[in-house]
Amino acid sequence: MMDEVRTGPGGTEAKERGEEPMLRLALLSTPRSGNTWTRALLGSLYELKQLPIHKPEELDWDNLPRRCVIQLHWYPNDPFPQMLEQHHVQPVVLARHPLDGLMSWLNYVYYIHQEGYCPGGGECLDCPIVGVSPRSEAFLEWTRTEYARCFLYHSPSWWIRPGVIQVRYEDLVEDTEQALGVLTEALGETPRIPIREVVAANAIGRKKPGQDVWHFHYWQGQPGLWKRLIPATEAREIARSIPEPFEMLGYPCDPDETLGPFEADLNWNLLQLDSTREHLRLERAKHRKTIKDLLGVQNELEVSVRKYQDELEAHERTKQELIQAQSSPSVLRPLKGIAKRILRTDPGQPHQATRARVAKSIEHAEKT
């Protein structure tokens, strides 16, 4: 844990200047460690602007919001740590059991490659594991690559650095209120929204239906799920291939010794089937909502068209009334009288042009 939270200039001095107290946080963790969920929790707790990014250069660091939470998968390579300190950004790092993270990633990779789409243009390093099972040779081979090692190294690379706030995903899932209470104490700032209220509003069960791509960021959220999906032999092989996250984050590789290959595959396939069913249910619900919204828009459009047609008809009636009024003798007679009086008032030379125009208008009016 850290000795002093880097919240920057704030507190009493900021209030005296009429400024918001500064609180800038950065979630810097391995993907599939609960980053999106934790960002939502912190953003709600402290009313922070949420800034999920892929690269540091996506932000204007000199004009960061005074209160924000950044989400980024990045290593502590210079000068990034110095940049965080310069801009008073407090690093927060999530740890999750490496094998649980890998199971979540394997599911995520499948969904982002749906319908032949590949985020890497068909050349990404995850294509070989699309649609495979956790104990397949393709997945085991993937875990032996440098890419897999780098993938799991985000959290360990930050975990041991001084000044970092450490949070375990398992603690957040087991007792979210208590884990957030510990986190807020480490930050040293009272939440603006009650923790219980924030936890209820950001429960994973409530977040899924609200996500356009719910299966991307909210899947099972069950610590220890890997023990139902990876037999002991494969689990130990993965741990030997990528030992750093286990050692540095303090997670044991303690598989279920009774889990057989057939049962592991069955459990994985059942999870995928359940996910597909849930996906279809939510898609149908969104489809029904879309139809309802479209019908509402259609009704509004029909009302607008009717109003427009009514206005056109009213305009046409007014136009006809004006034409009739202009040709009516009761209207023309007073106008002719006024014009003749004007002609008689001053027969002088300066008004010859005016008299000629008025006389012509009278002649035209008498003809009509």
Secondary structure, DSSP 8 states (H G I E B T S, - for coil): --SS----S-HHHHHHTT----EEEEE---TTSSHHHHHHHHHHHHT-EEEE-SSGGGS-GGG--SEEEEE------TTHHHHHHHTTEEEEEEE--HHHHHHHHHHHHHHHTGGG--TTTT--TTGGGTT--TTSHHHHHHHTSHHHHHHHTHHHHHHTSTT-EEEEHHHHHH-HHHHHHHHHHHHT---SS-HHHHHHHT-HHHHHHH-TTHHHH-S---TTGGGGTS-HHHHHHHHHHS-HHHHHHT------TT--HHHHHHHHHHHHHHHHHHHHHHHHHHHHHHHHHHHHHHHHHHHHHHHHHHHHHHHHHHHHHHHHHHH-HHHHHHHHHHHHHHHHH--SGGGHHHHHHHHHHHHHHHH-
